[in-house]
Each structure stands twice: as C-alpha cells, then as structure tokens.
C-alpha cells in the first residue's frame, strides 16, 4: 500500500512537472512569435521611413528649384510644405511627442548639436534652419503608408563658401536634410548637398537644382 502511494505521488509530481514544462514552452513560443512580429514590423517601418525621408527631400527640392537666391531660406524662409507652428508639440501616429523647433528639447536643437559630427568652424559653423514639416500624407498619394509618417526638412549653408556667414548663400551650394518619423520609433534621415543648376559653361541658370551628393545619415 505504501509503495502504491509512493508511485502515485511520483507520477503526480512527474505529471505536474511535464505540465509546467509544456506551459513554459508554450509561453516561450508565444513570446518568440510576438518578438518576431515586432521585429518584422520594426524593420518594415524602418524601410518605409527611409523611403519617406527620400520623398521629403525630393518635395523640398521642388520648392528650392525655382529660387535664384537661397539666402532667404538660410535666414528662415519656409517651404510651402508646412504644418502649423513648429514650436507646438506634436503627437506622432506612433505615440511619440516631439517639438520641431525651437528649444533645447526640439528636433532642430538636436540636429544642430550633432548635425556636423560635433565639429565647429566658429562663426562659419552652418546653422540648420527649419524649412519644411508635415505629414507625408499631404504629398504622398498612398495614405495607407504615408499617413503613419511625419517629415521634417532643414537647410544649412555650405561651410566651404568662404563668406564667413552661415546666413548667406555665397556660392549657390547648400545642405538639405530630411528626417522621417514613424511608428515603432522609426527614424531615418537623408542629406543632400545641392547647387543651382548650371549651363554647359558652368554658369548658374537662375532656376533648377543639381544634386552634388546624397546619402543616408544617422539620426
């Protein structure tokens, strides 16, 4: 009788152990599947953010193209693509709250702090000026993708223009940086160096944009 009770007790312990192991394995499988879903979603949002950033850059170039002088832009003249006051806090579709400009916690201040890799050229240091901002759905005809993303574009003087004033375009060359923000804290940025389009003799045409270089950049 004692042996039978002992066997029953052992069997019960084994059954409970197996049950706990199966439950743990099931929970781990659910967690793994959830993590894989989140990672896949984050990758998708990140890829979409890069495309939106490139689109935001192209949208800004449309407004810069007809301007013969970019000095007003370097002094703060905005694009036609704007979304209210840049100093107001905005809640993004993904839930993040951001301030575009200005103040220590704004995106513009963050860009100015690290936009040139921490380098400075004294009074010649380019100052990033807010140029365009708004939902990508305002200019992308695919609301299923674009409605989830917000775009901000800045411009800055070319440090090599030799005039010593970051508020004056002395050589017809400026920097343009576009940032896309999306769900899952997706952030991708691209930067281009552009100049006024030139004729075959190298003389400015007075309108049009030529992209000297373009690359993805850290944010």
N, CA, C and O of each residue as an XYZ file, in Angstrom:
876
protein
N       0.824     -1.210      0.000
C       0.000      0.000      0.000
C       0.850      1.248      0.000
O       0.574      2.205     -0.724
N       1.923      1.231      0.847
C       2.836      2.373      0.926
C       3.544      2.579     -0.401
O       3.697      3.714     -0.851
N       3.985      1.474     -1.046
C       4.657      1.567     -2.338
C       3.717      2.138     -3.386
O       4.141      2.953     -4.206
N       2.442      1.730     -3.382
C       1.486      2.236     -4.356
C       1.290      3.736     -4.198
O       1.228      4.480     -5.177
N       1.192      4.177     -2.908
C       1.043      5.610     -2.677
C       2.271      6.373     -3.177
O       2.157      7.455     -3.752
N       3.451      5.781     -2.942
C       4.681      6.419     -3.402
C       4.732      6.533     -4.910
O       5.166      7.549     -5.453
N       4.286      5.485     -5.585
C       4.270      5.520     -7.059
C       3.284      6.547     -7.568
O       3.551      7.261     -8.534
N       2.116      6.614     -6.894
C       1.122      7.604     -7.310
C       1.644      9.025     -7.117
O       1.434      9.904     -7.953
N       2.339      9.230     -5.978
C       2.900     10.556     -5.710
C       3.946     10.924     -6.730
O       3.992     12.062     -7.195
N       4.795      9.963     -7.086
C       5.823     10.225     -8.088
C       5.209     10.549     -9.439
O       5.653     11.465    -10.131
N       4.192      9.797     -9.805
C       3.511     10.032    -11.080
C       2.875     11.416    -11.109
O       2.891     12.100    -12.133
N       2.298     11.830     -9.932
C       1.672     13.156     -9.866
C       2.712     14.251    -10.037
O       2.492     15.226    -10.755
N       3.855     14.079     -9.365
C       4.934     15.074     -9.493
C       5.419     15.149    -10.927
O       5.638     16.240    -11.455
N       5.588     14.006    -11.559
C       6.036     13.978    -12.949
C       5.020     14.665    -13.866
O       5.389     15.426    -14.761
N       3.734     14.384    -13.630
C       2.688     14.985    -14.467
C       2.693     16.508    -14.319
O       2.565     17.243    -15.298
N       2.844     16.963    -13.069
C       2.876     18.404    -12.825
C       4.102     19.029    -13.475
O       4.031     20.119    -14.044
N       5.226     18.327    -13.384
C       6.458     18.839    -13.986
C       6.315     18.965    -15.495
O       6.687     19.973    -16.096
N       5.758     17.896    -16.096
C       5.549     17.917    -17.543
C       4.617     19.047    -17.930
O       4.858     19.751    -18.911
N       3.537     19.224    -17.150
C       2.570     20.294    -17.432
C       3.234     21.661    -17.372
O       3.017     22.510    -18.236
N       4.063     21.865    -16.318
C       4.757     23.149    -16.174
C       5.725     23.395    -17.323
O       5.837     24.510    -17.832
N       6.431     22.323    -17.727
C       7.374     22.452    -18.836
C       6.659     22.787    -20.138
O       7.122     23.618    -20.919
N       5.526     22.128    -20.359
C       4.760     22.407    -21.572
C       4.213     23.841    -21.561
O       4.205     24.528    -22.582
N       3.756     24.272    -20.372
C       3.245     25.640    -20.266
C       4.353     26.657    -20.531
O       4.148     27.657    -21.219
N       5.548     26.376    -19.961
C       6.683     27.273    -20.165
C       7.092     27.308    -21.633
O       7.397     28.367    -22.181
N       7.094     26.128    -22.264
C       7.449     26.060    -23.681
C       6.434     26.819    -24.528
O       6.797     27.507    -25.483
N       5.153     26.686    -24.166
C       4.120     27.402    -24.911
C       4.267     28.907    -24.761
O       4.139     29.660    -25.727
N       4.542     29.335    -23.518
C       4.723     30.777    -23.278
C       5.928     31.298    -24.047
O       5.892     32.394    -24.608
N       7.004     30.502    -24.068
C       8.207     30.918    -24.796
C       7.939     31.021    -26.292
O       8.417     31.935    -26.964
N       7.155     30.050    -26.806
C       6.832     30.076    -28.233
C       5.996     31.309    -28.581
O       6.208     31.942    -29.615
N       5.031     31.645    -27.692
C       4.196     32.841    -27.930
C       5.057     34.087    -27.882
O       4.923     34.974    -28.726
N       5.957     34.159    -26.880
C       6.837     35.320    -26.751
C       7.750     35.450    -27.959
O       7.962     36.548    -28.473
N       8.296     34.311    -28.411
C       9.175     34.336    -29.588
C       8.412     34.813    -30.825
O       8.912     35.631    -31.597
N       7.204     34.294    -31.002
C       6.393     34.714    -32.154
C       6.080     36.194    -32.069
O       6.101     36.904    -33.074
N       5.786     36.660    -30.847
C       5.479     38.082    -30.659
C       6.704     38.938    -30.983
O       6.592     39.968    -31.649
N       7.873     38.505    -30.508
C       9.103     39.247    -30.766
C       9.415     39.267    -32.260
O       9.831     40.292    -32.800
N       9.213     38.132    -32.920
C       9.456     38.079    -34.363
C       8.519     39.021    -35.105
O       8.920     39.674    -36.069
N       7.256     39.090    -34.649
C       6.294     40.003    -35.267
C       6.720     41.454    -35.068
O       6.664     42.262    -35.995
N       7.152     41.779    -33.828
C       7.587     43.144    -33.534
C       8.821     43.513    -34.346
O       8.915     44.617    -34.882
N       9.767     42.580    -34.433
C      10.993     42.851    -35.197
C      10.673     43.048    -36.679
O      11.214     43.938    -37.335
N       9.777     42.191    -37.192
C       9.393     42.329    -38.603
C       8.706     43.667    -38.836
O       8.940     44.334    -39.844
N       7.842     44.054    -37.877
C       7.169     45.343    -38.005
C       8.136     46.501    -37.948
O       8.021     47.453    -38.720
N       9.107     46.423    -37.019
C      10.102     47.490    -36.891
C      10.927     47.622    -38.159
O      11.234     48.734    -38.591
N      11.291     46.486    -38.761
C      12.078     46.523    -39.994
C      11.264     47.160    -41.120
O      11.779     47.971    -41.890
N       9.986     46.784    -41.206
C       9.128     47.350    -42.254
C       8.984     48.854    -42.089
O       9.119     49.604    -43.055
N       8.709     49.300    -40.858
C       8.567     50.728    -40.602
C       9.867     51.473    -40.906
O       9.850     52.585    -41.433
N      10.985     50.846    -40.567
C      12.283     51.489    -40.816
C      12.528     51.667    -42.307
O      12.997     52.718    -42.745
N      12.207     50.630    -43.089
C      12.379     50.720    -44.536
C      11.447     51.763    -45.136
O      11.839     52.518    -46.026
N      10.210     51.803    -44.646
C       9.262     52.792    -45.140
C       9.718     54.201    -44.769
O       9.565     55.136    -45.555
N      10.280     54.350    -43.564
C      10.750     55.663    -43.127
C      11.850     56.189    -44.036
O      11.895     57.383    -44.329
N      12.734     55.309    -44.482
C      13.798     55.738    -45.389
C      13.205     56.243    -46.705
O      13.633     57.271    -47.229
N      12.228     55.524    -47.231
C      11.587     55.951    -48.478
C      10.882     57.289    -48.300
O      10.927     58.144    -49.184
N      10.229     57.465    -47.150
C       9.523     58.719    -46.890
C      10.512     59.869    -46.733
O      10.251     60.979    -47.197
N      11.657     59.608    -46.076
C      12.682     60.652    -45.941
C      13.194     61.085    -47.308
O      13.384     62.276    -47.557
N      13.413     60.131    -48.179
C      13.865     60.468    -49.537
C      12.784     61.257    -50.277
O      13.090     62.184    -51.026
N      11.522     60.886    -50.063
C      10.427     61.631    -50.670
C      10.331     63.047    -50.118
O      10.052     63.989    -50.860
N      10.564     63.200    -48.808
C      10.550     64.524    -48.197
C      11.649     65.410    -48.744
O      11.448     66.608    -48.941
N      12.813     64.821    -48.989
C      13.917     65.569    -49.585
C      13.527     66.044    -50.992
O      13.751     67.201    -51.350
N      12.946     65.144    -51.775
C      12.529     65.496    -53.137
C      11.457     66.590    -53.119
O      11.456     67.486    -53.964
N      10.542     66.505    -52.140
C       9.497     67.528    -52.030
C      10.106     68.898    -51.721
O       9.665     69.911    -52.265
N      11.104     68.931    -50.860
C      11.761     70.202    -50.531
C      12.501     70.765    -51.740
O      12.510     71.978    -51.950
N      13.119     69.899    -52.531
C      13.857     70.369    -53.702
C      12.920     71.017    -54.725
O      13.330     71.911    -55.466
N      11.665     70.565    -54.765
C      10.699     71.187    -55.665
C      10.524     72.670    -55.333
O      10.411     73.502    -56.234
N      10.502     72.999    -54.041
C      10.333     74.395    -53.643
C      11.624     75.195    -53.772
O      11.583     76.406    -53.989
N      12.758     74.535    -53.641
C      14.039     75.225    -53.756
C      14.412     75.487    -55.211
O      15.154     76.424    -55.507
N      13.905     74.671    -56.104
C      14.305     74.741    -57.507
C      14.086     76.096    -58.168
O      14.992     76.574    -58.852
N      12.936     76.738    -58.003
C      12.721     77.992    -58.733
C      13.379     79.216    -58.102
O      13.289     80.314    -58.650
N      14.033     79.043    -56.967
C      14.599     80.191    -56.270
C      16.024     80.468    -56.757
O      16.898     79.604    -56.681
N      16.236     81.672    -57.250
C      17.560     82.048    -57.757
C      18.531     82.350    -56.632
O      19.744     82.274    -56.829
N      18.020     82.694    -55.451
C      18.866     83.029    -54.306
C      18.353     82.264    -53.092
O      17.185     82.394    -52.724
N      19.219     81.465    -52.468
C      18.807     80.675    -51.308
C      19.113     81.358    -49.984
O      18.914     80.754    -48.930
N      19.589     82.592    -50.005
C      19.868     83.307    -48.763
C      18.623     83.455    -47.888
O      18.721     83.242    -46.680
N      17.451     83.809    -48.440
C      16.257     83.891    -47.584
C      15.939     82.573    -46.882
O      15.476     82.569    -45.742
N      16.187     81.461    -47.562
C      15.943     80.137    -46.975
C      16.867     79.916    -45.792
O      16.448     79.374    -44.769
N      18.133     80.335    -45.923
C      19.097     80.174    -44.841
C      18.793     81.112    -43.672
O      19.322     80.945    -42.573
N      17.948     82.084    -43.922
C      17.547     83.016    -42.864
C      16.213     82.631    -42.239
O      15.715     83.326    -41.353
N      15.628     81.514    -42.703
C      14.411     81.015    -42.075
C      13.156     81.041    -42.906
O      12.094     80.675    -42.403
N      13.225     81.464    -44.175
C      12.027     81.439    -45.025
C      11.600     79.990    -45.262
O      12.407     79.187    -45.731
N      10.351     79.638    -44.949
C       9.933     78.236    -45.047
C       9.460     77.835    -46.439
O       9.222     78.672    -47.310
N       9.336     76.539    -46.610
C       8.751     75.945    -47.812
C       7.244     76.157    -47.798
O       6.683     76.620    -46.805
N       6.602     75.819    -48.891
C       5.135     75.835    -48.927
C       4.563     74.603    -48.222
O       3.362     74.536    -47.962
N       5.422     73.632    -47.914
C       5.005     72.418    -47.225
C       5.262     72.592    -45.724
O       6.351     72.291    -45.234
N       4.237     73.087    -44.994
C       4.344     73.278    -43.550
C       3.054     72.824    -42.887
O       2.027     72.633    -43.539
N       3.138     72.656    -41.577
C       2.009     72.115    -40.825
C       1.874     72.889    -39.511
O       2.182     72.365    -38.440
N       1.415     74.129    -39.601
C       1.212     74.909    -38.395
C       2.500     75.389    -37.755
O       3.569     75.348    -38.364
N       2.380     75.841    -36.525
C       3.530     76.379    -35.808
C       4.525     75.274    -35.466
O       4.130     74.245    -34.917
N       5.814     75.466    -35.778
C       6.798     74.427    -35.473
C       7.128     74.316    -33.986
O       7.751     73.346    -33.555
N       6.706     75.318    -33.199
C       7.028     75.288    -31.768
C       6.005     74.505    -30.958
O       6.218     74.250    -29.772
N       4.898     74.120    -31.583
C       3.873     73.356    -30.874
C       4.257     71.880    -30.805
O       4.760     71.317    -31.777
N       4.019     71.263    -29.658
C       4.296     69.833    -29.510
C       3.345     69.039    -30.393
O       2.163     69.367    -30.507
N       3.870     67.999    -31.013
C       3.069     67.173    -31.907
C       3.134     65.716    -31.463
O       4.203     65.194    -31.146
N       1.967     65.071    -31.447
C       1.926     63.646    -31.171
C       1.920     62.906    -32.492
O       1.022     63.085    -33.315
N       2.923     62.076    -32.686
C       3.053     61.338    -33.929
C       2.122     60.127    -33.931
O       1.660     59.707    -32.870
N       1.840     59.562    -35.096
C       0.956     58.391    -35.174
C       1.419     57.233    -34.297
O       0.600     56.461    -33.800
N       2.730     57.113    -34.108
C       3.246     56.026    -33.284
C       3.149     56.283    -31.798
O       3.440     55.396    -30.996
N       2.736     57.505    -31.409
C       2.573     57.820    -29.993
C       3.618     58.771    -29.436
O       3.389     59.382    -28.391
N       4.764     58.917    -30.103
C       5.798     59.828    -29.630
C       5.325     61.273    -29.731
O       4.554     61.629    -30.623
N       5.799     62.093    -28.807
C       5.516     63.527    -28.832
C       6.818     64.265    -29.103
O       7.809     64.042    -28.407
N       6.832     65.137    -30.101
C       8.047     65.852    -30.467
C       7.759     67.339    -30.617
O       6.633     67.747    -30.901
N       8.811     68.145    -30.418
C       8.776     69.574    -30.711
C       9.778     69.793    -31.830
O      10.950     69.448    -31.683
N       9.341     70.358    -32.937
C      10.210     70.514    -34.096
C      11.225     71.623    -33.865
O      12.419     71.444    -34.102
N      10.747     72.761    -33.403
C      11.601     73.917    -33.171
C      10.856     74.870    -32.242
O       9.654     75.046    -32.441
N      11.423     75.446    -31.327
C      12.858     75.502    -31.004
C      13.004     75.084    -29.547
O      12.089     74.468    -29.000
N      14.093     75.390    -28.917
C      14.294     74.980    -27.549
C      15.216     73.796    -27.447
O      15.445     73.090    -28.430
N      15.751     73.572    -26.254
C      16.781     72.547    -26.043
C      16.300     71.141    -26.371
O      17.096     70.295    -26.780
N      15.004     70.882    -26.195
C      14.479     69.523    -26.417
C      13.908     69.339    -27.815
O      13.308     68.300    -28.091
N      14.074     70.302    -28.695
C      13.482     70.216    -30.032
C      14.361     69.427    -30.988
O      15.556     69.247    -30.753
N      13.752     68.960    -32.068
C      14.498     68.235    -33.091
C      15.549     69.140    -33.742
O      16.636     68.678    -34.089
N      15.230     70.416    -33.906
C      16.177     71.339    -34.532
C      17.424     71.511    -33.679
O      18.539     71.514    -34.200
N      17.241     71.655    -32.371
C      18.395     71.787    -31.481
C      19.223     70.508    -31.467
O      20.452     70.555    -31.428
N      18.540     69.364    -31.498
C      19.244     68.082    -31.537
C      20.092     67.969    -32.793
O      21.233     67.508    -32.743
N      19.531     68.391    -33.918
C      20.280     68.345    -35.173
C      21.479     69.293    -35.128
O      22.569     68.941    -35.579
N      21.277     70.494    -34.584
C      22.375     71.451    -34.536
C      23.536     70.941    -33.683
O      24.700     71.215    -33.977
N      23.210     70.199    -32.626
C      24.242     69.700    -31.729
C      25.114     68.632    -32.377
O      26.316     68.556    -32.118
N      24.498     67.808    -33.220
C      25.272     66.696    -33.773
C      25.225     66.604    -35.292
O      25.681     65.623    -35.879
N      24.671     67.632    -35.921
C      24.489     67.582    -37.370
C      25.770     67.608    -38.167
O      25.770     67.221    -39.336
N      26.858     68.051    -37.576
C      28.143     68.101    -38.280
C      29.190     67.245    -37.565
O      30.388     67.526    -37.592
N      28.682     66.189    -36.926
C      29.589     65.284    -36.229
C      30.295     65.941    -35.055
O      31.395     65.534    -34.680
N      29.661     66.964    -34.469
C      30.254     67.653    -33.340
C      31.315     68.666    -33.713
O      31.883     69.320    -32.838
N      31.591     68.807    -35.004
C      32.612     69.766    -35.443
C      32.068     71.185    -35.452
O      30.864     71.403    -35.594
N      32.962     72.139    -35.300
C      32.574     73.544    -35.344
C      33.617     74.338    -36.109
O      34.806     74.020    -36.091
N      33.148     75.369    -36.778
C      34.038     76.257    -37.526
C      33.877     77.697    -37.048
O      33.984     78.647    -37.824
N      33.621     77.831    -35.761
C      33.440     79.159    -35.211
C      32.217     79.834    -35.791
O      31.146     79.232    -35.878
N      32.380     81.095    -36.191
C      31.248     81.846    -36.742
C      30.780     81.290    -38.077
O      29.689     81.628    -38.536
N      31.592     80.438    -38.714
C      31.217     79.867    -40.008
C      30.416     78.586    -39.869
O      29.954     78.034    -40.868
N      30.242     78.099    -38.635
C      29.513     76.853    -38.431
C      28.102     76.950    -39.001
O      27.342     77.830    -38.596
N      27.731     76.072    -39.928
C      26.382     76.130    -40.524
C      25.292     76.012    -39.467
O      25.407     75.213    -38.538
N      24.249     76.797    -39.607
C      23.100     76.767    -38.710
C      21.931     76.098    -39.436
O      21.480     76.577    -40.476
N      21.456     75.004    -38.885
C      20.351     74.300    -39.524
C      19.057     75.072    -39.319
O      18.644     75.326    -38.187
N      18.424     75.440    -40.424
C      17.178     76.187    -40.392
C      16.025     75.292    -40.832
O      16.105     74.591    -41.840
N      14.957     75.336    -40.053
C      13.769     74.557    -40.401
C      13.193     75.070    -41.714
O      13.020     76.274    -41.903
N      12.900     74.142    -42.615
C      12.408     74.546    -43.936
C      11.031     73.975    -44.257
O      10.168     74.698    -44.755
N      10.811     72.702    -43.982
C       9.522     72.079    -44.306
C       9.175     71.052    -43.236
O      10.060     70.408    -42.672
N       7.875     70.902    -42.958
C       7.452     69.932    -41.959
C       5.975     69.615    -42.149
O       5.178     70.487    -42.495
N       5.625     68.358    -41.918
C       4.230     67.953    -42.048
C       4.087     66.460    -42.270
O       5.075     65.740    -42.416
N       2.845     66.005    -42.294
C       2.566     64.594    -42.540
C       2.871     64.244    -43.990
O       2.564     65.005    -44.907
N       3.474     63.094    -44.177
C       3.780     62.659    -45.547
C       2.511     62.444    -46.356
O       2.553     62.455    -47.586
N       1.401     62.252    -45.691
C       0.139     62.038    -46.419
C      -0.293     63.283    -47.177
O      -1.165     63.212    -48.043
N       0.317     64.434    -46.856
C      -0.033     65.670    -47.560
C       0.517     65.710    -48.985
O       0.052     66.495    -49.812
N       1.511     64.862    -49.270
C       2.073     64.900    -50.616
C       2.338     63.528    -51.210
O       2.801     63.432    -52.347
N       2.051     62.450    -50.459
C       2.211     61.097    -50.992
C       0.829     60.497    -51.214
O       0.042     60.431    -50.269
N       0.503     60.056    -52.430
C      -0.850     59.547    -52.722
C      -1.086     58.122    -52.261
O      -1.873     57.401    -52.874
N      -0.415     57.695    -51.185
C      -0.637     56.351    -50.652
C      -0.886     56.467    -49.150
O       0.032     56.227    -48.365
N      -2.097     56.827    -48.729
C      -2.368     57.080    -47.316
C      -2.128     55.880    -46.418
O      -1.852     56.051    -45.230
N      -2.225     54.683    -46.948
C      -2.004     53.507    -46.127
C      -0.603     53.453    -45.552
O      -0.390     52.898    -44.473
N       0.348     54.023    -46.262
C       1.735     54.048    -45.800
C       2.080     55.407    -45.223
O       2.593     55.507    -44.109
N       1.797     56.445    -45.980
C       2.298     57.770    -45.644
C       1.635     58.395    -44.422
O       2.260     59.205    -43.736
N       0.379     58.037    -44.133
C      -0.328     58.670    -43.027
C       0.356     58.393    -41.691
O       0.151     59.128    -40.725
N       1.153     57.355    -41.633
C       1.814     56.992    -40.382
C       3.137     57.719    -40.178
O       3.793     57.522    -39.155
N       3.544     58.560    -41.138
C       4.868     59.181    -41.062
C       4.798     60.703    -41.090
O       3.946     61.307    -41.742
N       5.720     61.283    -40.363
C       5.848     62.737    -40.316
C       7.243     63.079    -40.827
O       8.207     62.370    -40.536
N       7.347     64.169    -41.590
C       8.621     64.538    -42.219
C       9.029     65.937    -41.798
O       8.202     66.846    -41.724
N      10.322     66.097    -41.523
C      10.880     67.412    -41.203
C      12.113     67.619    -42.083
O      12.930     66.711    -42.232
N      12.247     68.809    -42.664
C      13.371     69.113    -43.554
C      14.052     70.401    -43.074
O      13.395     71.389    -42.748
N      15.374     70.359    -43.043
C      16.174     71.528    -42.672
C      17.144     71.873    -43.798
O      17.456     71.035    -44.643
N      17.612     73.112    -43.797
C      18.640     73.543    -44.740
C      19.770     74.201    -43.951
O      19.559     74.707    -42.849
N      20.970     74.188    -44.528
C      22.124     74.833    -43.894
C      23.091     75.283    -44.975
O      23.106     74.738    -46.079
N      23.894     76.277    -44.648
C      24.872     76.813    -45.585
C      26.018     75.833    -45.788
O      26.281     74.975    -44.946
N      26.680     75.976    -46.900
C      27.881     75.202    -47.187
C      29.063     75.885    -46.502
O      29.348     77.052    -46.771
N      29.746     75.165    -45.623
C      30.823     75.778    -44.850
C      31.991     76.219    -45.722
O      32.804     77.041    -45.301
N      32.078     75.681    -46.928
C      33.197     75.999    -47.813
C      32.954     77.213    -48.703
O      33.778     77.511    -49.568
N      31.834     77.924    -48.509
C      31.553     79.010    -49.450
C      32.435     80.239    -49.245
O      32.499     81.106    -50.117
N      33.114     80.323    -48.105
C      34.127     81.360    -47.925
C      33.633     82.722    -47.502
O      34.440     83.637    -47.341
N      32.305     82.897    -47.310
C      31.832     84.233    -46.933
C      31.807     84.451    -45.425
O      31.612     85.577    -44.965
N      32.003     83.382    -44.649
C      32.062     83.512    -43.199
C      30.736     83.773    -42.531
O      30.698     84.060    -41.335
N      29.646     83.681    -43.268
C      28.320     83.966    -42.710
C      27.382     82.816    -43.046
O      27.037     82.635    -44.214
N      26.951     82.022    -42.042
C      26.061     80.879    -42.313
C      24.665     81.285    -42.742
O      23.867     80.427    -43.121
N      24.350     82.577    -42.692
C      23.040     83.039    -43.114
C      23.009     83.561    -44.526
O      21.970     84.028    -44.993
N      24.140     83.491    -45.221
C      24.223     83.974    -46.602
C      24.738     82.863    -47.504
O      25.739     82.214    -47.202
N      24.048     82.655    -48.604
C      24.497     81.667    -49.588
C      25.456     82.359    -50.553
O      25.032     83.055    -51.475
N      26.746     82.159    -50.329
C      27.743     82.861    -51.135
C      28.179     82.157    -52.393
O      28.793     82.775    -53.263
N      27.875     80.862    -52.516
C      28.364     80.127    -53.683
C      27.301     79.262    -54.366
O      27.624     78.458    -55.241
N      26.042     79.423    -53.971
C      24.985     78.652    -54.620
C      24.991     77.187    -54.262
O      24.498     76.354    -55.023
N      25.556     76.859    -53.087
C      25.591     75.470    -52.612
C      25.063     75.433    -51.181
O      25.529     76.195    -50.333
N      24.103     74.562    -50.904
C      23.577     74.413    -49.546
C      23.375     72.936    -49.228
O      23.431     72.078    -50.109
N      23.139     72.661    -47.951
C      22.854     71.311    -47.474
C      21.368     71.199    -47.155
O      20.764     72.144    -46.650
N      20.789     70.055    -47.448
C      19.383     69.796    -47.142
C      19.289     68.440    -46.447
O      19.786     67.434    -46.955
N      18.647     68.425    -45.282
C      18.487     67.159    -44.559
C      17.011     66.911    -44.280
O      16.293     67.800    -43.822
N      16.570     65.685    -44.564
C      15.170     65.295    -44.352
C      15.108     64.143    -43.361
O      15.857     63.173    -43.480
N      14.219     64.249    -42.390
C      14.010     63.226    -41.378
C      12.576     62.734    -41.438
O      11.639     63.533    -41.461
N      12.403     61.412    -41.463
C      11.072     60.807    -41.404
C      10.911     60.113    -40.062
O      11.792     59.369    -39.632
N       9.787     60.355    -39.402
C       9.479     59.739    -38.119
C       8.211     58.922    -38.270
O       7.218     59.396    -38.821
N       8.250     57.675    -37.770
C       7.091     56.811    -37.949
C       6.806     55.935    -36.750
O       7.420     56.107    -35.697
N       5.882     54.996    -36.893
C       5.518     54.086    -35.806
C       6.718     53.264    -35.346
O       7.681     53.076    -36.088
N       6.642     52.787    -34.124
C       7.720     51.985    -33.589
C       9.010     52.766    -33.425
O      10.099     52.192    -33.416
N       8.882     54.083    -33.295
C      10.035     54.984    -33.163
C      10.993     54.873    -34.349
O      12.202     55.062    -34.213
N      10.433     54.568    -35.492
C      11.248     54.506    -36.716
C      11.696     55.906    -37.088
O      10.882     56.823    -37.189
N      13.007     56.067    -37.293
C      13.574     57.357    -37.705
C      14.672     57.085    -38.733
O      15.624     56.351    -38.467
N      14.522     57.682    -39.893
C      15.553     57.587    -40.927
C      15.752     58.980    -41.513
O      14.800     59.746    -41.658
N      16.994     59.296    -41.845
C      17.306     60.630    -42.366
C      18.218     60.524    -43.570
O      19.051     59.622    -43.658
N      18.053     61.452    -44.497
C      18.917     61.548    -45.669
C      19.388     62.987    -45.794
O      18.694     63.917    -45.383
N      20.566     63.161    -46.362
C      21.117     64.507    -46.537
C      21.689     64.654    -47.934
O      22.334     63.745    -48.457
N      21.445     65.811    -48.530
C      21.959     66.092    -49.870
C      22.687     67.426    -49.873
O      22.314     68.359    -49.161
N      23.729     67.497    -50.684
C      24.386     68.764    -50.979
C      23.932     69.160    -52.375
O      24.095     68.397    -53.327
N      23.363     70.350    -52.495
C      22.795     70.752    -53.783
C      23.383     72.095    -54.233
O      23.922     72.858    -53.432
N      23.265     72.348    -55.501
C      23.669     73.643    -56.047
C      22.671     74.064    -57.118
O      21.871     73.254    -57.586
N      22.726     75.323    -57.498
C      21.875     75.783    -58.586
C      22.299     75.093    -59.882
O      23.486     74.907    -60.149
N      21.313     74.727    -60.665
C      21.618     74.107    -61.959
C      22.443     75.072    -62.806
O      22.255     76.287    -62.738
N      23.358     74.520    -63.604
C      24.264     75.345    -64.416
C      24.186     74.938    -65.880
O      23.789     73.824    -66.223
N      24.581     75.882    -66.733
C      24.595     75.580    -68.155
C      25.902     74.884    -68.530
O      26.703     74.562    -67.653
N      26.124     74.650    -69.822
C      27.307     73.910    -70.265
C      28.600     74.659    -69.960
O      29.674     74.060    -69.928
N      28.499     75.946    -69.739
C      29.682     76.736    -69.413
C      29.904     76.858    -67.907
O      30.830     77.530    -67.455
N      29.032     76.192    -67.136
C      29.172     76.237    -65.689
C      28.552     77.449    -65.038
O      28.799     77.703    -63.859
N      27.763     78.195    -65.757
C      27.122     79.387    -65.216
C      25.724     79.045    -64.681
O      25.001     78.266    -65.302
N      25.341     79.622    -63.532
C      24.016     79.336    -62.957
C      22.899     79.710    -63.919
O      22.959     80.740    -64.591
N      21.876     78.856    -63.976
C      20.749     79.099    -64.868
C      19.697     80.013    -64.235
O      18.808     80.510    -64.925
N      19.799     80.231    -62.938
C      18.810     81.080    -62.265
C      17.646     80.304    -61.700
O      16.864     80.854    -60.924
N      17.505     79.052    -62.061
C      16.485     78.164    -61.514
C      16.936     76.723    -61.745
O      17.804     76.454    -62.575
N      16.337     75.816    -61.003
C      16.709     74.412    -61.121
C      17.718     74.022    -60.047
O      18.457     74.857    -59.524
N      17.727     72.735    -59.737
C      18.604     72.200    -58.694
C      19.418     71.043    -59.247
O      18.899     70.195    -59.973
N      20.690     71.017    -58.898
C      21.552     69.883    -59.227
C      22.031     69.276    -57.914
O      22.546     69.987    -57.051
N      21.866     67.969    -57.760
C      22.303     67.283    -56.543
C      23.766     66.890    -56.698
O      24.111     66.085    -57.563
N      24.619     67.458    -55.860
C      26.045     67.143    -55.902
C      26.299     65.790    -55.259
O      27.049     64.972    -55.792
N      25.673     65.557    -54.112
C      25.808     64.275    -53.419
C      24.595     64.060    -52.532
O      23.941     65.012    -52.106
N      24.306     62.796    -52.261
C      23.180     62.455    -51.413
C      23.497     61.157    -50.682
O      24.068     60.232    -51.260
N      23.124     61.095    -49.409
C      23.427     59.893    -48.625
C      22.466     59.785    -47.444
O      21.868     60.769    -47.011
N      22.338     58.558    -46.938
C      21.612     58.398    -45.687
C      22.548     58.818    -44.560
O      23.754     58.583    -44.626
N      21.996     59.430    -43.544
C      22.800     59.897    -42.435
C      22.181     59.464    -41.117
O      20.984     59.182    -41.049
N      22.981     59.411    -40.088
C      22.499     58.971    -38.781
C      21.554     59.999    -38.172
O      21.647     61.202    -38.419
N      20.624     59.457    -37.352
C      19.820     60.355    -36.532
C      19.768     59.773    -35.119
O      19.142     60.356    -34.234
